């Protein structure tokens, strides 16, 4: 769900993975009262299966492919080598004793180079230079929070808007699908529109709800029309890791329901298998039930409060993330409270409006996520008492001794983040020595980590490194302007230096905490202090926003080298991939190490023709609704392009991990292993006759990534079909032999005479093989036997011998003329020298020939005898 994942991929993951959940928003029971056992089925809700994993529909996978080009643009095999894929070396390699036909550790390659082609195809998406600024607050209103280009302000007398859409910036008639409702700063969101559904900007019809929790909200001049318009569903909403900072907030807005609409507001914890944090909204059931409802951890309930069509309502889900509860607030009044979050959800990732029926049709305004003012004395406002460079305005932070919350203003870079060699430049002015103390400027990464910082701590200026504050050796003075530049190398996770009025400090110091790129600058007041500081002329820039995929000799799982893949924030994805072989039974195994932000990696595993997608392996990327840094998952496919996102283990930085999948195209399943431990058996996404191509993608422009890969191996195992238990023929005293069905494991099936059972401890797994012959036994022979026409042959009365040679005798049955259809068949027995007979046709006739009443001529039939152990005298 999210172009990003359905997030941006469009409620995808759900790969549009919410969302992969949302298109079928599940079947829950809605009780008519909190104490009533009667239930009303809501079949339009997000569909969860019996294991509470998120369902990924084929439509969502298509959204993922369409919106995130990596999946849509299945690499043509010819692109991997510029020739037919089967001409690539390794297409028919000689197996090693361990069965590896592709074993790549990058040891014979040169540091800084692309990996060899063949076998690797590499694509680096480049995008040079980013520059934002200068922001000098000259177009802001003195006394208000800063707004442009995008600031989040926290202080005592104004609400903090994490997200807000009032359509005032849209053109009348504008199609609002896609990026308009994504998170701010071009972050991702949910966008589930197919067929006739639409959302577009309209002129405001006037009127307002009966009450409000935020007096600053007005109807303005515009609103949005949301119409599912006969489709099964439609949805939209923002996703942003910034919401993880929310402690208490309201999510919802103004709604004007048209007709028989069912419209939920859904808050999402993307990393939780329960997925839905909480839900409430407008419920309709024929013929005329129009009530408000909610879902919490105990179930779904209708509230006694009713709604009427063609009326404005203000509806909020008020969440307390620390308490794990939510309230329902209607027109300024709390109508139900204290409801527990669903399942194991703990975090807020996204807010989604979900048109759950074909009839859902509503006007929407002031769709937002905000935290109300706390009432403290702390303040961060545009001010006109000082300006750095000849203007009038600046931004003034005043903590005023308030201990309950930090005053802060966070500026978001308008196109996601900076990467590579970066600079963040600004000017500040101190107040008195005492009142300036406790004033901080942070630089934050993609996930909100404080990667760099500068603090005024009477009497010194300090910088933030390795989780601690260190003195620069420079004392600050009162009422003085300081021109400051943060220089950094995000690749090495170090300061290049901090320039303060032209002098350099903190050269090559490690970041405060490891981070993934620069996303924001924050002016921050330490709670309980008098922190006072003016900020002006903010500028941010980076030298490169592209990708790098090169051989590296600083990290490795084994040997000296690995492959480093760093994707900063280019306009589209980068990748490397190879044709590794082809087999109906094969294993793909690789080692990887993640660096901050512990995400953005995804592997697509195809068949040898790239016609079918076997599975998707997600390493902190956003295949289903939102980025999930630090988490590994894969797709349990349903064989028709859909499936389930299966949450796997978590990852930490600077640690090597091994991930293996062993695929069986006979069963259309694969086994997943994590560091050698079995995780489960899952289905193919699409029907595939083999496995043979793997492509490692970055997730730009949705999030940065930094991974090292090593020891990438492809293991071929070709068992006879079907795979059955081992049959061992053993010699017995007296020259006779018997057979028994046993079991054995061997990674490379062999025919012929071998001894013992085989398993390879260095490989990714073992498989059952069909036959191994123990020395001293004979190799089974295949014979064609004929039904002879000699009665009682072999001395057995009433029987005909199945011999290796045909007889010249003819055995006739009575003639039935043309009156009936005739069927002639046989049953077959093995007879021992002692006269014991054992039927091997399971009680049914075989080799059955037939003749219709109008047919003529000769007809015949054959029968393939199962392998049968015989003594020489049988």
N, C-alpha and C positions, 0 to 999 in steps of 0.2 A: 503494500500500500504505500507506496512511496515512490515517486518517480525515483524517489529515493526509496523505496521500499515499501510499498505502497507508500510509505511515508512518502517520499517523494515518489516512490515507485508506485504509487498509488495504492492505498490500502492494499497492498499487493499481496510480502510476504509475505506472506504472507504471504516474498518474496515476495502487498501489497500485499509480511508476513505479516499486523493487526489483524491481520488483515488478511491476512491470510486468514483471517479470522473473521473479518467483519462481514464479508459478503454473506455470511450465513449466520449472522449474529445469533445464535443458538436457541435451543428450545428450553425455555424455563417455565415454571408454573408461576402464575401471578395470583396471589391470594386476595380475596375480596376484602379482607381486613387482617390486621396483624394477628388476631386470635381466631381467624376463620380458616377451616380446613379446605373449603371449596377452592378450586383453582380454575383459572382461565388460561388456556394455552396461548403463548405468544410465539408463533412459529417463524416470525420474521426476524427474530433476534439473532445475534452472532451465534453460529453453530459450533459447539464444542463436542468432540466425540467422547466416548466412554472413559477415555484416559485423561480427559481434560487437557488435551493438547490442541493447539490452534489449527483449525482446518484451513488448508490452502486450496482454493478452488482453481480450476483451470483458467477461469477468467482472470484471476489475480496473477497467476503466473504470466499470462499474456500481457497484463499491465506492466509487470516487472520487465518483461522483454522489450516492450514498446518504449517504456520511459527510461529504462536504464540500458543503454545501447549494448552493454557487454553481453547480455543474454540474447538480445534480439539479433545481433550480428554474429551468429554462430560462425566461427572462423571456417571458411572453406578449407578443406584439407590441403588444397593446392597452395594456399597462402602460407602454410607452415613451411613449405620448402620451395615454393614457386614451381613445383613440379607435382605430378600425381603423388598423393600421399604414400602409395605403396612403393614408390621408388626411394623413399627416405631410408637411409641406413637404419637398422634395427627393425625393419619391417619383417624380415625373416632371419633373425639372428640365431646363432648357435647357442642353445641353452648352456649355462654353466651348471656345475653339479648342484647348485642351489636353486636353479630354475630362473635366475634373473636374466632377462633379455635386455633390460634397460637399467643401468646402474650408474648414476651420475653424481659425483661429489665435487666437480669443478676443480679437481686437483691439477689438471694439466693445462689450466688456463691462466691468463695474466690479470693481475689485480688492476681494476679500473676499466677492463674491457667488457664488451658484451659477451655473453656466453656463446659458444660455438654454434654456427649455423652451417650444416645441420649439427645436432637435431633441433636446436631451439629457434623458435621464431619470437622476436622481441619487438614490442611497439611501445615507445615512450612518447607520451603526449606532452608537448612543451608549451609553456605559456610564460612569457618573459615580463617580469616587472609589475609590481602593484604599487599604487600610490593613492593615498587618501588624505585629504586635508587641503589647506589648513582650516580647522574648525575654531572659530574665534568668538562665537556666541553673539555676534553683532545683529543677527536677525531674530534673536530670541526676546521674550518678554521679561523685563526685569521683575524680580519677585516670584517668578514661576520656576518650576523644574525645567531643566534643559530638555529639548525635544529632538533636535536635528543634529546629525542625520538620523541617529537613533540612540537615545540614552535611556537607561533604566535607573530611576532615582528612588532612593529609600530615605525618608525623613519622617518627622513626626506629624506634619499637618497635611500630607497629600498621599493619595493612594499610589502604590507601585504597580505599574502596568507591565506585566510580563508579556502581554499580547493584547492587541486591540485592533478590531476592524469595524469601522463605522461607515464604510463605503463612500465617505466624503471625498476621498482621493481618486475615486473611480469615475469614468465617463458614463453617462447614461446609456444603457443598452450594452455596456461592456460585459463580455463573457468572463466570469470570475473563476472559471475552472482552472485547475493547475496551481501556479505559483502564488496567486493572490492570497489564498488562505493558508499558505505555508507559514512556518515560524518566521519571526522577524530576522533581519540580517540574511535574507535569502536561504534560511535553513529549510529543512524539508517539511513535508506534511502529507496528509492523506488526501487522495483525490480519486474517488471511485465513481466515475460517470461512464455509462455506456448507453447506446441507443438514443432515446429521446430525452433523457433527464438533463436538466440544466440548472445553473445558478448564474444570475446576471444582475447588474445594477439597475435600479429603477428610481424614479422620483419618489420621495417620501410622501405617503398618503396622509400623514398628519395623525395627531393623537399621541397618547403616551399611556404607559401602564398606570394602574391606580396608586402605586407606591414604588419606592426605590431604595436601595442601600447606598447608592452613589449619586448624590445630588448633582454632580458635575455632568452626568450623562444627559444628553438631549437627543431629540429625534433628528436634528439637522435637516439637510435637504435631500439626502439619498438613503436608500436601503437596498437590500438584496432580495430577489425572488428566487426561492428554492423549490423546484418542481421535479419530482421523480417521474411524472408524466407517463405513467403506464409501464415503466421498467420495473424490474424486480426490487431494486434498491438503488440508492446513491448516497454518497457521503463525502465529507471534506473536513479539514481541520488541521491545526498546526502541530508539529513535533519539534522539540528543541531540548537538548541536554541542559540548557539553562534552567528549565523548570525544576530540576533536581534541587535547586536552592529554595524552592517554595516551602514555607512552613505552614502558613495559613493563607487561604486564598478563596476567591469566588470564581467559578467557571460557569459561563452561560451567556445570557444576554436578553434581548427583547425578541419576542416571537408573536406573530399575528397569524393564527392558524386559519387556513382556508379549507372548508369541507371536512372530509373524514380522514384526518391526518393522524399518523402515529410517528412522533418525532422524539427519539431519545437523545440526550446529551451523555456521552460516554467518555470517562477519563481512563487513560490507559497507562498501565505499567508494562512496558513492552517486554522486559526480560522475565517477567513472571509467566509461568505456564497458565495461570488463571487469566492473565491478560487484562481483564476489565477490573480496574481499581474500584469503580463505583459507577452507577448509572441511574438517571432519573429523567423524566420527560413527560410528554403529552401522549396519553394512551387513548385509542379509539377502538371500540368493538361494536359491530352491528347489533341492533339497529341504531342505537343512539347513546351508547356509553361513551362519555367524554370525561375522563378523570386524569389526575396526575398519578404517577406511579414511581416506584424506585426498585432497584435491586441492591441488596447488600449481601453479607456473608451468610445470612440465614435464608435467603430466598427473595422472591419478587412479590411486591404488595401494591395494591391499589389504595390510594389515599381517598378520603371522603371529599376532598376538594375537587370541584369540577371546573371545566373550561368551556367556553363558548366560542364558536367560530366568529371571525371578523372582529376580534378584540385583541388589543395589545396586552401582553403579559411579560413581566420581568421574572425570569426563572434562573436560579443559581444553584449549583452544587457547591456548598461551602465546605472545604476540606481542611482538616487539621492533621497534617502529615505526621506530627509527633505523636498524637493520640491514636492515629489510625482510624479516624471516624469522619463522617460527613453528615451535614444537615441539608435539608431542602428548604430554600428560601423563595417565597413567592410574593411578588409585589412589595418587597421590603419587610415581610413578616416570615419568621421561621415557622413552617407548618409541620415539620417532622425532623427529629434530631437524634444524634448519638448513634448513627448506624455504622457498624464495623465494615471496613474495607473487605473486599471479596478475597477469600483464599489467602495466599501468601503474598499478595500485592503490598508493596510498601513505598513505591516511588511513582512520581508523576512524570510521564514522558510526553503525553499528547492529550489534546482535547478534540473530540470528534462529534460532529453533528451527523446523525445517521437517519436518512429517509428510509424507513423500514418497510413501507408498503408502496404499491404502485400508485395509490391515491394521495400520498403525502405531498402537500403543497402548502407553503407558508412564506410569509415575509419575515425577514430577519434583519435586525439592526443591533449595533453595539455588542457584537460577538467578541468576548474578551475573557482574559484571565488576569485577575488583579488581586493584590493584597491591600486591604483597607489601611488607612492611616492609623498609626499606633497611639498618637496623641503625645508623643515625647517632645522634648524641647530641641532635639537635633534637627538640623536643617541643611539642605544643599540646594541653593537657588542661584539663578542668574542675577548678577550684581553689576552696578555701574560705578563703583568707587575706585576701580583699578582696571587697567587693560595693559597687556604686555607690549603691544606694537602699534600704538597710535590710535587704536579704536576706542570704544567706550565700555564695552562689556567684558565680563569674565564669569567664571563659575566659582561661587563662594561656598566652602564647606565650613560648618560650625557644629561641633559636637555638643558644646554647651554643657559638658559634664554629665550628659544623659548616659546611664549605664545599661539601659534595657535593650538597646539596639544601636548598631553603627549607622551613622549617616554615610551614604555613599551615592556615587553617580558612576555608572558603568557605560562606557561608550562602546558600541558594537561595530566592528569593521563591516562595512556594507557588503562585502563579498566573501564572507566566511572567515578567512584567516590569512595571516602572513606566514611564509615559510622560507627556509634558506637563510641568506644573510638579510637581517631585518633591522630596521630602525624605528623607534618610537620616540618622537620629539615633542616637547611641550615646555611651557614656561610656568613658573609658580611664583607667588609672592608670600613671604612669611608675615606673620603678625608679630606679637611680642614673643620673646623666647619661650615663656611659659605656655602661652596659649597655642603656639604652633606645635608644641610637643605632642606626639601621638598622631600627627597627620601622615598618611601613607599614600603612595601611588603604586598600584600593582599593575603588572602586565599578566593577563590570563590566557590560557591556552584554549584549545577546542572544547575541552570538557570543564572549563572553569577553574583549573588548577592555577595557583599563583606561582608562575614560573620565574618572574623577576619582581623586584620590589625596591622602593626607596622610602626610607622613613626619617622623619625629623624627630629626634629623640634628644631633648635638651641635655647637653649643648651640641650634639653631634648629628651629622647626616650619616645614615647607615644604609647598607644594601643587604638584600635577602639572598642567601646562598646555603645550599645543603640543609634547608629547614631551619636556619638560624639567622639572626641579624648580626652583622659585622660592621664595625666602624670603618668609615672611609678614611678617617684621619682628618676630615674637614669639619670644622665647627661652623654652624650657620649663625647668621646675625639677624636681628629683628628687622621687620619692614623692608626686606630686601628681595629683589627679583633674581631668580636663578633660572638660567636657560639650561635645560637638561636634555640629553640624548641617551637613550638605551640602545646600544649596539649589541647584536647577538647573532650566534650561529645556531639555529634550531637543529641542524643536523648533528652537531657535536654536543648539544645540550649545554652550551656554555655562553656566558657573557663574552662578547668581544671587548666590552668595556662600557663604562658609564662616563659620559662627558658632562661635567658640571662647570658651566661658565668657561669652557674651553680646556679644562684639565681632565685627564682620564683617570678613572678609578676602577677597581674590580676587574682588572684585565684577566681574561681566561678563567674567571671563577665559575664553578658549576652553577647551574640554575638553582633556584630555591627548591623546586621539586621538578623531576623530569616531566616534560610536557610535549604535546603535539601541536606545534605551530603557535602563532599569536592570534587570538581572536578579539580581545578587548583590553581596554585600559580602564582602570577603576581608581577613582578618588575616594579615599576611605578614611573615616574617623574612628580612632580606637575608642570603644565604649568606656565611659567613665572619665574621659579626659576632656580638656577644653579645646581639643584639636581644631585649629582654624587655619585655612589655607585657600588661596585663590589659584585657579587653574585657567590657562588660556593657550591659544595657538597650538592645538594638538595636531600632529601630523604622523602618519604611519606609512611605511613603505617597505618593500622587499625587492630583492634583485631577481628572483625567479620563483615561479609558481608551478613548475613542471614536474616531471618524473625522472627517476634515475633507476635503471636496472643493470647492475654491473657486478662483475666478479669482485669479491672482497676477501682480503687476507687478515682482517682484524678479528673476525668471529668465525667459528666453525664447530660443527657437531663432531666431525672426525677429520683427521688430516689438518690442512692449513687453510683451505679456502671454503667459501660458501657463496651464495648468490644473494646480493642485497637488493631489495626492491623498496624504493622510497617514492611515494606518490604524495606530493605536497598539496596541491589543490587546483590542478589543471582543469580546463573546461570540460574534459571528458576523460574516460578511463584509459589506463595503460595495462599491458599484459605481457606475459611470456608463456609459451606453451610448446608442447612437442607431441608428435606421433610416437608412441612408445611400443607399439606392437598391436596384436589383436588376438583375443582369446575369449571363448565363451566362459572360461573360468580363470580369473586372474586377480592379482592383488596390486594395488597402488599404495605405496608407502612413502612418506617423506617426513623430514624433520624440519622444524621451524622454531624461530625465536622472535618474539614480538618486542618492539620498543614502543614508547609512547607514540600515539594514544592507545595502543593495545587493540587496534581495530582497523577496519578498512580493507581486510583481505577476504577474498572469496575464490573458491576453486570450482570450476565447472568440469565435470567428468563426462565425456562423450563416448559413443561407440567409435569404431575405427573409421567410419565415414562421416562423422559429425552430423549424422542425420537424427540421432536420438540422444537425449540427455539422460544419462544414467542417474546422476544425483548432483546436488550442490552442497559443497562444504563451506560453511561460513565461519570466518575467524574475526569476530567482532564487527562485521559489516552490517548491512541493513537490508537483507534479502526479504524481510517480511514486515516492514512497518516502521522501523527505527533502528538507528545504529545501536549496537550492543557491545561496546568495547570491553575486552576482557572475558568474552564468552565465546565458546565454540559451539556450533550447532550444525546439523545436517538435515536433509529433507528425506522423509519417509514417503516415497512416491506411491501413487495409486495406479500407475501404469498408463494413465491417460492424460498426463500433463499436470495433474494436481498432486496433492500430498499434504504432509504435515511437517511443521518445523519442530525438530526434536532438540530440546536444549541439552547441551553436553557440559563438559567440564569448564572451569575457569582457567585463565592464564595470567601469569605474572611476567613482568619485564625481566630481561636478562636470563631467561631460563629456556633451555632447549626442550621441545616436546616432539613426540612421534605420533603421527596419525596414520592409520592404515584402514583401507577398505578392501575386503575380499569379495569379489562380485561373481555371482553365478547367473549367467544368462539363461541357463536351463530353467532355473526357478524364478528368474526376474527379481532376485533379491541380492542384498549385499550385507556382509557383517562388518560392523564398525569396531575398531580397536583404538584405545587411547593409551599410549605408553605401554602397549602390550596387553592391556586389560580389555576384555570383551565388553562392549557397550550395548549391543543388541543387533537384531536382524531387521532390515528395513527394505522396502520395495523400491524398484526403479521408478523414476519419474515418467519415463516414456519407454515403450517397448524397444528393446535393443537385443541384437543377436550376439554382441560381444562388447568388450570394453577395450579402448585403445588410445584415446586422446585425453590429455588433461591440460587445462589452461588456467593459470593463476592470474587473477585480475586485481587491480586496485579499484577503489570505490569512488574516485573523484567523479564529479565535483562534490559528492556528498560528505566525504570526510577524508582526512589525510591518513596515511599509513606508513609504517616503517617496519619491514620484516627481513629476516635472514632465512634462507632456505638451503638445505643441504641433504645429501644422501637421498636423492629422489630415485626411487626404484620401481620397476614394473616387473611383476612376477607372473610367469605363464604356468598354468596348470591345465592340462587338457585330459580330463577323465573320459572314459567311454560313456556314452549316454544310454540309458540312465545310469547314474552312479548307484551302485549297489554294494552289498557287503562282499567282503573278500571270500573267495572260494579257494580252499586249500586242499590239494589232493595229497594224501599222505600214504606212504608204503605201509603195508601191514604184514605180519608174519605169514608165511605160506605163499607169498607172491600175489595175494589179492590186495586190493586197495579200497578205501572208503573215502567219502568226502564229507565235509561239513561246512556250513556257513559260519565264518568267523568274522573278525573285523581287524583291519590294519590301517595304518596311516602312511602315506608316502606322498611327497610333494611332486615328484615327476613320475607319472604312471609308466610302467614298463611292461612289456610282454616278454616271455621267455622264462628261463630258469634262474630264479634268484632265491636267496634264503633269508628267512627272518621277516620281520616287519620293518618299515622304514618311516622315519619322521625326521624333519630337518629342524633343528633347534634355532638356526640362524635366520630362518625365513619368517614371513608374516603369518603363517598358519599351515595347517595340514588338511588333507582331504581323504575321504575314503576311496579306495580303488577297488576295481572289480576282481582282479585275479592275480595271484602270485603262485608260482609253482615251486614246491619244495624239491630239492635235489633227490633223485631216486624215483620220482614219479614220471609219468609219461605226459606228454603234451596232448591235450584233447584234440581229436581229429573231427573234421566235418565230413559227413557222408550224405549222399543222396540214396535213399532207399525206395524201392518200388513195391507196390502191392502185387504180389505174384498170384497167378491163377491156379496154383496147385493146392488142392485141399489137403489138410492134415499134414502138410509138409513139416519136417522136423519132428514128426512123431507126436504131435499134439492134435488130438482129434477136434474137429470143428473150427480150427484156426487156419489162417493163411499167414505165411511168413512174410515179413517185410525184408526183402533181400536187397543186396547191392547190385544185382543183375535182374533185368526183366525176364519174365518167362514168356514162352510162346503159347501158353494155355489161355483159353478164353473162358471166363466164368459168366454164365448167363443167368439172368433173373427172369421171372415170368413176364410176359408181355401184357401191358395194360391197355394197349390201343391208344386212342386219342381222348380217352375219357377223363383223365386226371393229370395233374402235375406230379412229377416223380422226383424224389430226392434220395440220393445214395451217399452214405458216409461210412466212416469206420471209427472204431475205438481201438486204442493201442495200449498194449501191456508189455512190460518187461517180465520175462519168465526166467527164474533162476534154475540152476541144475537140480535143485531139490523140488522143483515144481511150484514154488511160490510165485504167484503172479501179482504184479503191482501196476495198476492202470496209471498212465501218465497223461491221459487226456481229460482228467478231471470230471469224468462222468458225462461228457458231451461228445457228440459226433464231430469229427473233423474231416478235412479233405472232402467236403460235401459237394458233390456234383448234382446238378438239377437239370431237368428238362421240362419245358412247358408242354401243355397238351397240343399246341400247334407247332412245336419246334421239330427240327430234324437234324440229323448229323451227329457227330461225336462231340461230347463235352467232357471236360476234365477239371480236376481241382487238386491243389497242392496243400501241404501243411508243413509249417516250419516247426520241427521238433525242438522242445527246450533242451538245453544241455543236460545230458543224463549220464551219470556214471555207470559203467558196465564192467563186470568181470568178464574175463575171456570166455567163460562157460555159459554166460547169460544168453 
